[in-house]
Amino acid sequence: MWEFPLTCSSDSNGSEASEETEISVNIGGVKHILYGDVLNRYPETRLAELVNRATDSTHEDLCALCDDYDDLKREFYFDRDPEAFKSILELYYYGEIHMKRGICPMRFMKEMDYWGIDAEYLDECCISSLNEVQTELAEIAEKVKTILDDLEDDVRVTRGQKCQAFLWKLMEKPESSLAAGVIAVVSFVLILLSSVVMCVGTIPELQVQDAQGNLVEHPALESIETACIIWFTLECILRFVSSSNKLHFVFSFMNIVDFLAIMPYYVVLILGAAQLELADVQHAVQALRILRIARIFKLARHSAGLQAFAPVHLIINNFVIVYSKQRVLETTAKHEIELMALRAKNEAQECPESTKMPSQASVGNSSVWDSAGASA
């Protein structure tokens, strides 16, 4: 049998100063003795309702609040998790609930719902863990939904929609087919190649002079750059055409990166075709070359790890979470120290003689520490 310490006072003869209702509950084979004055601290819960109806209700009414009831033993049976119930009982004695390690947060929330306890009584550290699990489950559910949508074969889909879906898988799902995998590999290689060309093109020893004597990129590097830009442009157009939600496509972060990666090339072509002054064109080209660094972020499209670093929001969130946990741990530690001091004070009041006359063991320990300090 497992029970929390009693909260009622006792007289000099050891009898209770006030009568109270008590119930016996069996949670998954573990028996508990619970008291009415404790359970009625939260009258909206299932246990409070059970103790209030235990004396004047029929067998059928009591069985509606539990899984079974033994009239002879006057014991209520619940087919619930006994470890989770220990955490549930903390609410009545300490005013808050802590989830034990190893208990599934979502399963524990179902336990709280069954016992009629609101989530607001969870401690802050437990709420943060619950939110993390809920976020992970939501992401998993979204991925499952996406997979099911891919596998769904609706006969009402038109030929154009089927072609659009095929093109979308070809451009967005490398694992869907061999052709999609080849396209993803080619795109990845061209991203690396264009990034290398972008860096190599800035080396003065590899540049050539134009008619005006200015240093420009080598023609071979320009040709490679042009080929890469053509591929990126075609890829972006096909992905836009195959997208089912054009507005979401336009404002997606990775698609904005794709646009910034190819936009400088075409702006430079337009400026050159407009026959502007050479100094203005050169200044514009130098400014736009900075935006070419965006194509490095295109690598994130082929790596889930790199996508996690998209503008540094995840790192900031993790810092806030860790900082909040540290604050919660400090608050919890102070709270535990206060409880320990309060318990020690209560024990001292209950046993005043023990505080006046230390035990032989404590005297021995003190002498040991004193001698150790003297020798040091």
C-alpha positions as MATLAB code, in Angstrom:
seq = 'MWEFPLTCSSDSNGSEASEETEISVNIGGVKHILYGDVLNRYPETRLAELVNRATDSTHEDLCALCDDYDDLKREFYFDRDPEAFKSILELYYYGEIHMKRGICPMRFMKEMDYWGIDAEYLDECCISSLNEVQTELAEIAEKVKTILDDLEDDVRVTRGQKCQAFLWKLMEKPESSLAAGVIAVVSFVLILLSSVVMCVGTIPELQVQDAQGNLVEHPALESIETACIIWFTLECILRFVSSSNKLHFVFSFMNIVDFLAIMPYYVVLILGAAQLELADVQHAVQALRILRIARIFKLARHSAGLQAFAPVHLIINNFVIVYSKQRVLETTAKHEIELMALRAKNEAQECPESTKMPSQASVGNSSVWDSAGASA';
ca = [
       0.000    0.000    0.000;
       1.314    3.394   -0.966;
       0.144    6.702    0.561;
       1.138   10.322    1.058;
       1.712   11.670    4.588;
      -1.419   12.710    6.469;
      -2.233   16.384    6.881;
      -4.686   16.162    9.778;
      -3.609   16.961   13.345;
      -3.593   14.538   16.260;
      -4.172   14.931   20.026;
      -1.994   13.626   22.872;
      -3.659   10.214   22.749;
      -2.866    9.809   19.077;
      -6.508    9.999   17.911;
      -7.486   12.344   15.100;
      -8.818   15.714   16.192;
     -11.492   15.748   13.491;
     -13.388   13.038   11.695;
     -12.857   12.788    7.956;
     -13.953   10.586    5.103;
     -11.386    8.235    3.645;
     -11.544    6.008    0.579;
      -9.469    3.108   -0.623;
      -8.513    3.107   -4.303;
      -6.650    0.409   -6.216;
      -4.736    1.808   -9.191;
      -3.376   -0.946  -11.394;
      -2.787   -3.224   -8.396;
      -1.377   -0.494   -6.102;
      -3.599    0.395   -3.146;
      -3.908    3.963   -1.824;
      -5.719    5.391    1.177;
      -6.973    8.894    0.370;
      -8.660   11.418    2.664;
     -11.592   13.669    1.929;
     -10.156   16.928    3.272;
      -7.154   16.507    0.970;
      -9.110   15.557   -2.149;
     -11.646   18.371   -1.676;
      -8.885   20.918   -2.160;
      -9.708   20.452   -5.843;
     -13.461   19.678   -5.866;
     -13.745   19.612   -9.654;
     -11.584   16.491   -9.988;
     -12.768   12.888  -10.260;
     -11.273   11.844   -6.917;
     -13.030   14.668   -5.059;
     -16.340   13.709   -6.621;
     -15.689   10.089   -5.707;
     -15.026   10.793   -2.020;
     -18.075   13.056   -1.777;
     -20.384   10.423   -3.243;
     -18.836    7.427   -1.484;
     -21.271    7.416    1.454;
     -24.666    8.151   -0.100;
     -24.570    6.733   -3.638;
     -25.653    3.451   -5.146;
     -23.295    0.829   -6.511;
     -24.157    1.817  -10.078;
     -23.405    5.500   -9.416;
     -20.033    4.657   -7.903;
     -19.120    2.322  -10.777;
     -19.737    5.228  -13.147;
     -16.724    6.977  -11.573;
     -14.416    3.941  -11.535;
     -13.826    0.667  -13.345;
     -15.140   -1.493  -10.484;
     -16.196   -1.234   -6.833;
     -16.029   -3.860   -4.053;
     -18.850   -3.342   -1.528;
     -17.288   -5.633    1.068;
     -13.831   -4.060    0.992;
     -15.261   -0.628    0.113;
     -12.450   -0.373   -2.444;
     -12.504    1.376   -5.805;
     -10.629   -0.191   -8.716;
      -9.098    1.747  -11.621;
      -7.355    0.204  -14.615;
      -4.875    3.078  -14.900;
      -1.106    3.565  -14.798;
       0.011    3.421  -11.118;
       3.206    5.410  -11.760;
       1.310    8.215  -13.465;
      -1.201    8.240  -10.586;
       1.579    8.994   -8.105;
       2.246   12.176  -10.050;
      -1.487   12.944  -10.124;
      -1.620   12.806   -6.319;
       1.094   15.470   -6.060;
      -1.522   18.066   -7.013;
      -3.505   17.519   -3.820;
      -0.493   17.759   -1.530;
       1.844   20.208   -3.273;
      -0.431   22.183   -5.604;
       1.408   21.239   -8.817;
       2.235   18.188  -10.883;
       5.564   16.909  -12.160;
       5.731   14.222  -14.825;
       7.960   11.326  -13.859;
      10.828   10.413  -16.142;
       9.990    7.738  -18.666;
       6.285    8.628  -18.908;
       5.027    9.635  -22.341;
       3.847   13.279  -22.100;
       0.850   12.702  -24.380;
      -0.189    9.634  -22.413;
       0.185   11.571  -19.175;
      -2.083   14.298  -20.539;
      -4.745   11.647  -21.130;
      -4.322   10.544  -17.515;
      -4.815   14.122  -16.313;
      -7.889   14.456  -18.479;
      -9.325   11.235  -17.049;
      -8.849   12.423  -13.451;
     -10.385   15.810  -14.309;
      -7.209   17.856  -13.849;
      -6.426   20.816  -16.074;
      -3.038   21.196  -17.771;
      -2.456   24.505  -16.001;
      -1.414   22.579  -12.876;
       1.639   21.172  -14.665;
       4.987   22.608  -13.642;
       6.711   24.922  -16.144;
       9.457   22.432  -16.963;
       6.849   19.774  -17.761;
       4.855   22.196  -19.927;
       7.930   22.968  -22.041;
       8.573   19.241  -22.536;
       4.938   18.733  -23.475;
       5.085   21.552  -26.016;
       8.186   20.027  -27.608;
       6.471   16.659  -27.948;
       3.322   18.247  -29.381;
       5.413   20.103  -31.950;
       7.215   16.909  -32.945;
       3.928   15.028  -33.253;
       2.473   17.809  -35.388;
       5.483   17.632  -37.710;
       5.181   13.850  -37.917;
       1.465   14.122  -38.675;
       2.203   16.635  -41.432;
       4.789   14.331  -42.989;
       2.395   11.393  -42.787;
      -0.304   13.475  -44.451;
       2.090   14.423  -47.228;
       3.028   10.779  -47.807;
      -0.627    9.727  -47.868;
      -1.423   12.504  -50.315;
       1.369   11.250  -52.555;
       0.064    7.699  -52.434;
      -3.545    8.663  -52.962;
      -4.774    7.842  -56.447;
      -8.017    9.687  -57.175;
      -9.753    8.659  -60.403;
     -11.343   12.108  -60.634;
      -7.956   13.796  -61.160;
      -7.611   15.225  -64.655;
      -4.722   14.474  -66.992;
      -3.344   17.970  -66.490;
      -3.368   17.524  -62.723;
      -1.631   14.170  -63.067;
       1.072   15.775  -65.208;
       1.443   18.563  -62.662;
       1.791   16.044  -59.826;
       4.322   14.022  -61.850;
       6.359   17.157  -62.556;
       6.219   18.189  -58.897;
       7.555   14.818  -57.761;
      10.210   15.002  -60.438;
      11.467   18.357  -59.161;
      10.759   18.064  -55.410;
      10.946   14.362  -54.519;
      14.341   12.853  -55.479;
      13.367    9.545  -53.895;
      10.215    9.171  -56.004;
      11.968    7.904  -59.158;
      15.340    7.393  -60.836;
      14.834   10.438  -63.062;
      14.050   12.631  -60.049;
      17.180   11.375  -58.328;
      19.325   12.172  -61.375;
      17.877   15.689  -61.576;
      18.627   16.257  -57.891;
      22.236   15.083  -58.332;
      22.756   17.272  -61.406;
      21.302   20.272  -59.592;
      23.548   19.650  -56.603;
      26.665   19.352  -58.747;
      25.834   22.534  -60.684;
      25.282   24.447  -57.442;
      28.739   23.414  -56.255;
      30.243   24.189  -59.648;
      28.695   27.651  -59.859;
      29.827   28.406  -56.301;
      33.398   27.425  -57.174;
      33.274   29.492  -60.376;
      31.974   32.457  -58.388;
      34.967   32.258  -56.048;
      37.586   31.494  -58.707;
      36.352   34.362  -60.872;
      37.502   36.874  -58.231;
      41.165   35.792  -58.439;
      43.052   38.512  -60.357;
      45.527   36.038  -61.874;
      42.659   34.209  -63.609;
      40.957   37.325  -64.941;
      41.462   38.890  -68.368;
      41.355   42.459  -69.623;
      38.551   43.768  -71.788;
      38.848   46.388  -74.556;
      38.978   49.196  -72.005;
      41.707   47.493  -69.978;
      39.459   46.497  -67.086;
      39.820   43.118  -65.419;
      36.836   40.817  -66.092;
      36.070   37.159  -65.613;
      37.646   34.636  -67.939;
      35.343   33.737  -70.888;
      35.459   30.061  -69.934;
      34.179   30.868  -66.458;
      31.455   33.069  -67.945;
      30.342   30.187  -70.147;
      30.108   27.850  -67.179;
      28.221   30.541  -65.273;
      25.761   30.963  -68.139;
      25.129   27.213  -68.372;
      24.468   26.987  -64.642;
      22.094   29.961  -64.731;
      20.139   28.409  -67.588;
      19.702   25.214  -65.585;
      18.677   27.113  -62.427;
      16.177   29.181  -64.405;
      14.612   26.140  -66.048;
      14.468   24.381  -62.705;
      12.770   27.349  -61.038;
      10.183   27.669  -63.835;
       9.307   23.969  -63.720;
       8.960   24.020  -59.965;
       6.678   27.058  -60.168;
       4.513   25.434  -62.836;
       4.196   22.188  -60.862;
       3.364   23.932  -57.599;
      -0.260   23.587  -56.479;
      -0.082   26.724  -54.324;
       1.563   29.487  -56.318;
       1.302   32.098  -53.540;
       3.000   29.838  -51.010;
       5.656   29.018  -53.592;
       6.492   32.693  -54.184;
       6.919   33.506  -50.485;
       8.759   30.319  -49.527;
      12.232   30.990  -48.127;
      14.049   28.497  -50.339;
      12.300   29.811  -53.447;
      13.328   33.366  -52.546;
      16.901   32.053  -52.304;
      16.549   30.524  -55.773;
      15.352   33.850  -57.152;
      18.206   35.796  -55.559;
      20.680   33.273  -56.971;
      19.708   33.892  -60.615;
      18.419   37.466  -60.503;
      21.854   39.245  -60.581;
      22.787   37.546  -63.857;
      19.728   38.837  -65.709;
      19.955   42.313  -64.163;
      23.523   42.632  -65.423;
      22.376   41.553  -68.908;
      19.613   44.157  -68.876;
      21.952   46.895  -67.716;
      24.456   45.982  -70.417;
      21.762   45.921  -73.095;
      20.489   49.324  -71.971;
      23.866   50.807  -72.958;
      24.311   52.742  -69.756;
      27.550   54.451  -68.826;
      30.308   51.956  -68.146;
      30.952   53.270  -64.624;
      27.290   52.856  -63.649;
      27.194   49.329  -65.045;
      30.352   48.354  -63.178;
      29.000   49.710  -59.895;
      25.742   47.836  -60.390;
      27.584   44.636  -61.267;
      29.768   44.876  -58.181;
      26.705   45.382  -55.984;
      24.798   42.516  -57.574;
      27.710   40.099  -57.353;
      27.230   40.123  -53.590;
      23.791   38.588  -54.074;
      25.363   35.652  -55.911;
      26.382   34.307  -52.526;
      22.718   33.296  -52.156;
      23.274   30.294  -54.437;
      25.324   28.674  -51.684;
      22.115   28.470  -49.683;
      20.597   26.498  -52.545;
      22.524   23.550  -51.159;
      20.044   23.530  -48.275;
      17.380   22.300  -50.687;
      19.237   18.977  -50.867;
      20.153   18.753  -47.166;
      17.789   18.592  -44.209;
      20.663   19.557  -41.908;
      21.368   22.789  -43.788;
      17.661   23.627  -43.844;
      17.751   23.694  -40.057;
      20.032   26.791  -40.277;
      17.539   28.819  -42.399;
      17.805   33.045  -41.124;
      19.155   31.541  -37.410;
      15.674   31.190  -35.797;
      16.199   27.627  -34.547;
      19.395   28.548  -32.697;
      17.674   31.476  -30.985;
      14.738   29.304  -30.003;
      17.041   26.647  -28.554;
      18.884   29.291  -26.549;
      15.603   30.607  -25.137;
      14.470   27.066  -24.286;
      17.745   26.198  -22.539;
      17.741   29.511  -20.669;
      14.129   28.994  -19.583;
      14.924   25.478  -18.382;
      17.835   26.790  -16.348;
      15.597   29.401  -14.734;
      13.006   26.733  -13.991;
      15.667   24.476  -12.469;
      16.889   27.308  -10.234;
      13.327   28.094   -9.120;
      12.620   24.401   -8.511;
      15.813   24.026   -6.481;
      14.890   26.999   -4.279;
      11.389   25.586   -3.882;
      12.749   22.193   -2.818;
      15.091   23.834   -0.291;
      12.177   25.738    1.215;
      10.165   22.500    1.467;
      13.089   20.729    3.137;
      13.430   23.558    5.662;
       9.696   23.477    6.350;
       9.734   19.699    6.859;
      12.736   19.945    9.163;
      10.932   22.616   11.180;
       7.822   20.463   11.488;
       9.872   17.469   12.554;
      11.637   19.590   15.167;
       8.299   20.737   16.569;
       6.967   17.187   16.716;
      10.082   15.827   18.438;
      11.484   18.662   20.612;
      13.570   16.323   22.763;
      15.575   15.114   19.818;
      16.664   18.666   19.033;
      17.885   19.250   22.594;
      19.919   16.041   22.928;
      21.871   15.014   19.828;
      22.245   11.322   19.180;
      25.465    9.428   19.727;
      25.902    9.013   15.985;
      25.664   12.719   15.382;
      28.159   13.434   18.171;
      30.526   10.916   16.656;
      30.141   12.479   13.231;
      30.769   15.940   14.678;
      33.938   14.797   16.394;
      35.151   13.219   13.189;
      34.604   16.420   11.236;
      36.150   18.539   14.016;
      39.251   16.369   14.102;
      39.479   16.472   10.314;
      39.249   20.245   10.382;
      41.905   20.481   13.090;
      44.294   18.260   11.179;
      43.731   20.359    8.033;
];
